[in-house]
Amino acid sequence: MPLAPSAAGPPRRRARLTTTEMRPPARLIVALGALALGAGACASDDATSTPATTTPAVTSSDSESELAPVDSASAQTDTAGPPDTAEPTDTAEPTATDGPPGVQPDGFTTATVRITTADGEVCEVCMWLADVGDERSRGLMGVTDLGAAAGMAFVFAEPTGGAFYMFSTPTPLSIAWFAADGGFVSTTDMAPCLTDAADCERYSPGGDYQLAIEVFEGGLADLGIGPGSTAEVLAGTESVECVLAG
């Protein structure tokens, strides 16, 4: 799901930052060398757990008005029904997640996110990283498959209270917000919005945050995310794709 644009004016696109400029804020990220891990559940050793999503930090103080415009044309599908003469079929009602199978995030790198549960259990998972304005504006739009990542992490250079929305996002998501010190702020579930962007519900955390983590709906508990938990994107772990620990 993308970060909802403000009504202040048309968004403008930013070029991706260099590796040096992309260094996340020190309060949000703990240096851990060039470690990159595969996705996995923090609250369980079950290897078949559904991966969740998180994203590393951005290094510039983008405002919501700096987010790139959404190209809704790419999300359009042929909704024409079968002719009246077609034989009826006994099929289940289509769900909001129906759509092109296996659509993964495109144009994103990954990074390792360390999550510490309220009980002190530590888990490190690979997440898609959205740390630049245009990446945060796209988020998980059109995505139906997270691949090897557990989710997507949205990182901001400065604390913000901006709302998220689900325009052109076919898969129900759960989101968690974390403050500049990594402390838990709040969570909520978000429903797909495949109509007009102006009609999409806005989801706000109720407080400032500097990191937001999105996973497929219901996946936060598998990562140990909830009241009392903390999260941080580890420095030096950005990679083109998730790398499983050896």
C-alpha positions as CSV (number, residue, x, y, z in Angstrom):
1,M,0.0,0.0,0.0
2,P,1.4,3.4,-0.8
3,L,1.7,6.4,1.4
4,A,-1.4,8.6,0.9
5,P,-0.6,11.9,-0.9
6,S,-1.5,15.2,0.7
7,A,-3.9,17.6,-0.8
8,A,-1.4,20.4,-0.9
9,G,-0.6,20.0,-4.6
10,P,0.6,17.5,-7.3
11,P,3.3,15.1,-6.2
12,R,6.7,15.4,-7.7
13,R,9.1,12.6,-8.4
14,R,12.6,12.3,-6.8
15,A,15.6,10.5,-8.1
16,R,16.8,7.6,-6.0
17,L,19.5,8.5,-3.5
18,T,23.0,7.3,-3.8
19,T,24.3,4.6,-1.4
20,T,25.9,7.2,0.7
21,E,22.8,9.4,0.8
22,M,20.6,6.5,1.6
23,R,22.2,5.9,5.0
24,P,19.3,5.5,7.5
25,P,19.0,7.6,10.6
26,A,21.3,6.4,13.5
27,R,18.4,6.2,15.9
28,L,16.5,3.9,13.6
29,I,19.3,1.6,12.4
30,V,21.9,-0.5,14.2
31,A,25.0,-1.3,12.2
32,L,25.5,-5.0,11.6
33,G,27.9,-5.3,8.7
34,A,26.9,-6.7,5.4
35,L,24.5,-9.3,6.7
36,A,21.4,-10.2,4.6
37,L,18.9,-12.8,5.8
38,G,16.0,-14.6,4.2
39,A,12.4,-14.1,5.3
40,G,10.9,-16.1,8.2
41,A,8.6,-16.0,11.1
42,C,9.9,-14.6,14.4
43,A,7.3,-16.1,16.6
44,S,7.6,-19.6,15.3
45,D,10.2,-21.9,13.8
46,D,7.7,-23.2,11.2
47,A,9.4,-22.8,7.9
48,T,6.1,-22.7,6.1
49,S,4.9,-19.6,7.8
50,T,3.6,-16.9,5.5
51,P,6.2,-14.2,5.1
52,A,5.5,-10.7,6.3
53,T,6.8,-7.4,5.1
54,T,9.1,-4.6,6.2
55,T,11.2,-1.8,4.7
56,P,14.4,0.0,5.5
57,A,14.9,3.7,6.0
58,V,14.9,6.7,3.7
59,T,17.6,9.3,4.1
60,S,15.9,12.5,3.0
61,S,13.1,14.4,4.7
62,D,10.4,13.9,2.0
63,S,7.0,15.3,2.7
64,E,3.9,13.6,1.5
65,S,3.7,16.1,-1.3
66,E,6.9,14.8,-2.8
67,L,5.5,11.3,-3.5
68,A,5.3,10.2,-7.1
69,P,1.9,10.1,-8.9
70,V,0.2,6.8,-9.2
71,D,-0.3,5.2,-12.6
72,S,-3.7,3.6,-12.1
73,A,-3.8,2.4,-15.7
74,S,-1.4,-0.4,-14.9
75,A,-3.9,-1.8,-12.4
76,Q,-6.9,-2.0,-14.7
77,T,-8.2,-5.4,-15.7
78,D,-10.9,-6.6,-18.1
79,T,-14.0,-6.8,-16.0
80,A,-16.4,-7.7,-18.8
81,G,-18.5,-10.7,-17.8
82,P,-19.3,-13.8,-19.9
83,P,-22.1,-13.7,-22.5
84,D,-25.6,-14.5,-21.4
85,T,-25.4,-17.8,-23.2
86,A,-22.5,-19.0,-21.1
87,E,-23.1,-22.0,-18.9
88,P,-23.2,-21.0,-15.2
89,T,-20.4,-22.3,-13.1
90,D,-20.3,-23.1,-9.4
91,T,-17.4,-21.0,-8.3
92,A,-16.5,-19.1,-5.1
93,E,-17.0,-15.3,-5.0
94,P,-13.9,-13.5,-6.2
95,T,-11.9,-11.9,-3.3
96,A,-9.9,-8.7,-3.2
97,T,-6.7,-10.6,-3.7
98,D,-7.8,-12.0,-7.1
99,G,-5.6,-10.7,-9.8
100,P,-2.5,-11.6,-11.8
101,P,-0.8,-14.5,-9.9
102,G,2.7,-14.1,-8.6
103,V,3.1,-10.3,-9.0
104,Q,6.1,-9.3,-6.8
105,P,7.4,-5.9,-6.0
106,D,9.5,-4.5,-8.9
107,G,12.4,-2.0,-8.7
108,F,13.0,-2.4,-5.0
109,T,16.0,-3.6,-3.1
110,T,15.8,-5.6,0.2
111,A,17.3,-5.2,3.7
112,T,17.3,-7.0,7.0
113,V,14.9,-5.9,9.7
114,R,15.5,-6.8,13.3
115,I,12.4,-7.3,15.4
116,T,12.4,-7.7,19.2
117,T,9.2,-9.0,20.8
118,A,7.8,-7.8,24.0
119,D,9.3,-10.9,25.7
120,G,12.8,-10.1,24.4
121,E,12.9,-12.6,21.6
122,V,15.0,-11.3,18.6
123,C,14.2,-12.2,15.0
124,E,15.8,-10.9,11.8
125,V,13.9,-11.1,8.5
126,C,14.4,-9.9,5.0
127,M,12.0,-7.3,3.7
128,W,11.5,-5.2,0.6
129,L,12.9,-1.7,1.2
130,A,11.0,1.5,0.4
131,D,13.3,4.3,1.5
132,V,12.8,6.8,-1.3
133,G,9.8,9.0,-2.1
134,D,8.7,7.2,-5.3
135,E,9.2,3.8,-3.7
136,R,7.1,4.7,-0.7
137,S,4.4,6.0,-3.0
138,R,4.2,2.7,-4.9
139,G,4.6,0.4,-1.9
140,L,2.8,-2.9,-2.5
141,M,0.4,-1.7,-5.2
142,G,-0.5,-4.5,-7.5
143,V,1.5,-7.0,-5.5
144,T,0.1,-10.5,-4.8
145,D,3.4,-12.3,-4.0
146,L,6.1,-11.2,-1.6
147,G,8.6,-13.7,-2.9
148,A,11.4,-14.5,-0.4
149,A,10.7,-11.4,1.7
150,A,8.6,-11.2,4.8
151,G,7.1,-7.9,3.9
152,M,8.0,-4.3,3.0
153,A,9.7,-1.7,5.3
154,F,8.9,2.0,4.7
155,V,11.7,4.2,6.1
156,F,11.6,7.9,6.6
157,A,14.4,10.4,7.4
158,E,12.3,12.3,9.9
159,P,9.4,11.4,12.1
160,T,6.0,11.8,10.4
161,G,2.4,11.2,11.1
162,G,1.3,10.7,7.4
163,A,-1.5,8.3,6.6
164,F,-1.4,5.3,4.3
165,Y,-4.0,4.1,1.9
166,M,-4.7,1.1,-0.3
167,F,-5.3,2.5,-3.7
168,S,-4.7,-0.1,-6.4
169,T,-3.5,-2.6,-3.8
170,P,-5.3,-5.9,-4.4
171,T,-4.0,-7.8,-1.3
172,P,-5.3,-7.1,2.2
173,L,-2.5,-5.9,4.4
174,S,-1.6,-5.4,8.0
175,I,0.7,-2.5,8.9
176,A,2.7,-1.6,12.0
177,W,4.3,1.7,12.8
178,F,7.4,2.3,14.9
179,A,8.8,5.5,16.4
180,A,12.3,7.0,15.7
181,D,13.7,5.0,18.6
182,G,12.2,1.8,17.2
183,G,9.4,1.6,19.8
184,F,6.0,0.2,18.8
185,V,3.3,2.9,18.0
186,S,0.3,1.0,16.6
187,T,-1.0,-1.5,14.1
188,T,-4.1,-1.9,11.9
189,D,-5.5,-4.0,9.1
190,M,-6.1,-2.4,5.7
191,A,-8.6,-3.4,3.0
192,P,-8.0,-3.2,-0.7
193,C,-9.3,-0.1,-2.6
194,L,-9.5,-0.7,-6.3
195,T,-11.8,2.2,-7.2
196,D,-11.0,5.9,-7.2
197,A,-8.1,7.0,-5.0
198,A,-10.2,9.8,-3.5
199,D,-12.6,7.2,-2.1
200,C,-9.9,5.1,-0.4
201,E,-9.8,5.0,3.3
202,R,-6.8,6.7,5.0
203,Y,-5.1,4.7,7.8
204,S,-3.2,6.8,10.4
205,P,-1.1,5.5,13.4
206,G,-2.3,8.0,15.9
207,G,1.3,9.2,16.5
208,D,4.5,10.0,14.8
209,Y,6.6,7.2,13.3
210,Q,9.8,6.7,11.3
211,L,9.4,3.1,10.2
212,A,6.3,1.4,8.9
213,I,6.1,-2.4,8.2
214,E,3.5,-3.9,5.9
215,V,2.8,-7.6,5.6
216,F,0.0,-9.7,4.1
217,E,-3.0,-9.4,6.5
218,G,-2.6,-11.4,9.7
219,G,1.2,-11.7,9.3
220,L,2.4,-9.3,12.1
221,A,1.9,-11.9,14.9
222,D,4.2,-14.3,13.1
223,L,6.9,-11.7,13.3
224,G,6.3,-11.0,16.9
225,I,5.1,-7.5,16.2
226,G,2.7,-6.1,18.7
227,P,2.6,-3.8,21.8
228,G,5.9,-3.7,23.5
229,S,7.9,-4.8,20.4
230,T,10.6,-2.9,18.6
231,A,11.9,-2.9,15.1
232,E,14.9,-1.5,13.3
233,V,16.5,-1.8,9.8
234,L,20.0,-3.0,10.0
235,A,22.7,-0.9,8.4
236,G,24.8,-2.5,5.7
237,T,22.2,-5.1,4.8
238,E,20.7,-3.6,1.6
239,S,20.8,-6.2,-1.2
240,V,19.3,-6.7,-4.6
241,E,17.5,-9.8,-3.3
242,C,17.0,-11.7,-0.1
243,V,20.0,-13.9,0.8
244,L,19.4,-16.9,3.1
245,A,21.7,-17.2,6.1
246,G,24.4,-19.8,5.5
